[in-house]
Amino acid sequence: MLLKNANGVPPSTGATPVIDRLVDAGAPVDRCCRILGVARQNHYKHKRTPTTPRQLRREWLTVAELVPARPPPSVQADPTGLGTC
């Protein structure tokens, strides 16, 4: 579900996490919504909407792309730094 500002135009994507972080830091919700161009009612509506399985999978895939795969044990560096001599 897309957030929309007071004019019915969607703002830049990702406004809700930004608003949540600002509110956690002590900023008022109404001020954050006004600055980011999001209607306060739509912000709360978006927060109440449950996450769909598709959204969960996309988030999981995004995180999986960011986390590097662990190399096999035979390729890992020696934790002592002394080498194998």
C-alpha positions as CSV (number, residue, x, y, z in Angstrom):
1,M,0.0,0.0,0.0
2,L,1.4,3.4,-1.0
3,L,1.3,6.4,1.3
4,K,-0.2,9.5,-0.2
5,N,0.3,13.1,0.8
6,A,-2.6,15.5,1.3
7,N,-2.8,16.1,-2.5
8,G,-3.1,12.4,-3.2
9,V,0.4,12.1,-4.6
10,P,2.6,9.4,-3.2
11,P,5.7,10.7,-1.5
12,S,9.2,9.3,-1.9
13,T,9.2,5.6,-0.9
14,G,10.2,4.7,2.6
15,A,8.6,7.6,4.4
16,T,7.1,5.4,7.2
17,P,10.5,4.0,8.5
18,V,11.9,7.5,8.5
19,I,8.9,8.9,10.4
20,D,9.2,6.0,12.9
21,R,12.9,6.8,13.5
22,L,12.2,10.5,14.0
23,V,9.3,9.7,16.4
24,D,11.6,7.4,18.4
25,A,14.0,10.3,18.6
26,G,11.3,12.5,20.1
27,A,9.9,14.4,17.1
28,P,6.1,14.7,16.9
29,V,4.4,12.5,14.3
30,D,2.3,15.4,12.8
31,R,5.4,17.5,12.2
32,C,7.3,14.6,10.6
33,C,4.4,13.8,8.3
34,R,4.0,17.4,7.3
35,I,7.7,17.9,6.5
36,L,7.8,14.6,4.5
37,G,4.5,15.4,2.7
38,V,2.6,12.4,4.1
39,A,-1.0,12.7,5.4
40,R,-0.9,11.7,9.1
41,Q,-4.0,9.5,8.7
42,N,-2.3,7.6,5.8
43,H,0.8,7.1,7.9
44,Y,-1.2,5.4,10.6
45,K,-3.2,3.4,8.1
46,H,0.0,2.1,6.5
47,K,1.4,1.1,9.9
48,R,-1.8,-0.9,10.6
49,T,-1.7,-2.8,7.3
50,P,-0.2,-6.3,7.8
51,T,2.8,-7.2,5.9
52,T,2.0,-9.5,3.0
53,P,4.0,-12.7,2.3
54,R,5.4,-11.1,-0.9
55,Q,6.7,-8.1,1.1
56,L,8.3,-10.4,3.7
57,R,10.0,-12.4,0.9
58,R,11.3,-9.2,-0.8
59,E,12.7,-7.9,2.5
60,W,14.3,-11.3,3.1
61,L,15.9,-11.4,-0.3
62,T,17.2,-7.9,0.0
63,V,18.9,-8.8,3.3
64,A,20.2,-12.0,1.8
65,E,21.8,-10.0,-1.0
66,L,23.5,-7.7,1.5
67,V,24.9,-10.4,3.8
68,P,28.0,-12.0,2.2
69,A,28.1,-15.7,2.0
70,R,30.4,-17.4,4.5
71,P,33.3,-19.1,2.8
72,P,33.8,-22.9,3.4
73,P,36.1,-23.8,6.3
74,S,39.0,-24.8,4.1
75,V,39.1,-21.3,2.6
76,Q,38.7,-19.4,5.9
77,A,41.7,-17.5,7.2
78,D,43.7,-18.8,10.1
79,P,42.3,-17.1,13.3
80,T,45.8,-17.1,14.9
81,G,47.4,-15.3,12.0
82,L,50.4,-17.7,12.2
83,G,49.8,-19.5,9.0
84,T,50.2,-23.3,8.4
85,C,54.0,-23.6,8.4
